[in-house]
Amino acid sequence: MAAVVDSSCLIFAAKTPPMLDWLVDHFGRLYVPKAVYAEVVEEGKKRGFAEIGIVERKFAAGVLVRARAAALAQDVLGPGEAEALALAKQKHLVCLCDDRKAHSVGSALGIRVVSLAAFLIFLARKKNLPVLALEKCLNELVENGYYLKTADYLAVLRAIRIA
């Protein structure tokens, strides 16, 4: 199994141990479109972001893989989201993306789009990770700037706890 990852998911997963490891454990391989690589790795290096070292190690290990896809013909998404959705459609894979517009576009195209928060709920339902570890990860995501409305945060927390 594999998945396609967009910029925000890759950045927040790298900033929030052990989220990136959990994604890799579940999906095995994460495909990174050209525009996502440019935004995360190339721009991240220029700006000196600490999480880029983690991302580069995952590329070196072969669990993050660069991939090409023609972007979707649309005008509502950024290049990373557009290429991630196009690649997911092309390869018939899940697209890991937190952008609401990308969720709408992906759903309309028959692409399964999963947010990091939804992935945490999925892990809770599988019951192979302790609830406290999942709660801690959710809190670290939010502390690192991952945006969730208060009601959404509480809903995710509740879903993790009752899974």
N, C-alpha and C positions, 0 to 999 in steps of 0.2 A: 504494500500500500504506500502511497505517497500523497503529498498535497502541494499546493502552490501557496506561497506566502507573499503578502504585500508589505510595503515599507513599515507602516505603523506596527503591525503585528511582529515583524522581525525585530524592530527596535525595542519594543516593550518586552518581548520575550527575552532578548539578550540582556536587558537592564534588570530583569526580575528572575533571579535564580529560584527554583530550578525549571521555570516555565519552558525555556527552549529545550532542555533535556526531555521534559515530558512530551513535548510536541514530537521530537525526534523518536522517542521511545514508541509513541503510538503510530506515527506515520512512516517512520523509517527514513524517508528522504523528503526534503523540502525543496521544491523548485523555486528559484528566484529569478524573475524576469529581468531583462537588461535594465529597464528603467528603475526597478527597485534596487538593483545592485548599485547603480549610479547614485541614487538618492541616499542609500544607507551607507555603503562602503566608501565610495569615492568622496561624497560630500562629508561623511562622518570623519574621514581621515583629515580633510582640510580643516575641519572645525575642532579636531582633537578629542572627539567623543570616546570615552573610555570603553564603551560596549563594543566598539569596532574590533578590538582584539579578540573578544569572544566569538564574534561573527566570523572573523578570518580563520580562527581555529576550527570552526565547524565546516567551513569550506575546505580547509586542508584535510579534514577527516573524511570528506566526501559525503557528509550528510546534508549539507547545503550545496545545491548544484545550480549553476547558472544555466538559464534556458532562454531561448528566443521565441517570441510570438508577436505577430502583428497585433497592434492595439485595436481595440474595438472602434468602429466608426461611431463616435458619439461626442458630445460636447459638455457633459456634466461631470465627468470624472477626471482626475489627474492621470498623468501617464503611467504611474505605477499601478494604480487600481485597474486602469483599462487593460494594461498588459497582463496583469495577474488574472483577471477574469477571462481574457482571451486564451491564455495558456491553460487555465483550468478547463475551459470548454474544449479546447483542442485535445487535451490529454484525458478528458473525462475524470477530472479529479476535484476534490474539495478545494475551495479557495479560502484561505485564512485571511480575513479582512474585517476591520472594525468600522469602516466607513458606511454610514447609513445609505447614502446614495448608491454605493457599490452593491450593498445588499439588495436594494430594489432592482437595479439593473441586472445583477446576477440571477436573481429569482425569476425575472421576466425571461431570461435566456435559458432557464432550466439548470442553472449552476447552483450547487449547494455551497452557500457562503456561511462560514462559521466564525464568530468572534472569539477572542480569547476568553471572555467571560463565559460564553456558551461552552467552550472547551473545558473550563473548570467544572461546570455543572455536569458535563458528560463524564469527566473523571470521577466525580463524586458518585454518580449513579453506577459506575463500574465497580465502585467500592474497593479499588486496589491501592488507594492512597488514603492516609489518615485525613479526617476532616480538618483537623487543626493545621496541617500542612497546606491544604487547599485554601483555608481562610487566610493564612499568613501570606500566601502568594497573591491572593486577591488584594489584600491590604497593601502589599508592596507594589503591586501594579499601580494602584491609586496614588500611593505616595510618590511614585516615579512619574506621575503626570498622566496616567491612563484615565481618560474621561469617562465617567459614568454619572448620570443624574443620580441624586440621592435615592430616589425611588427604585431605580434600576440596581444600584449597589445593594440596597436592602433586599431586593428580590433575588439577586444572585446569591447573597449570603444565606438567605432563607433556603433557597434551593440546594445549596451545598450541605446545609445542616440537616435537611429532612430526606436527602436522597437515600 
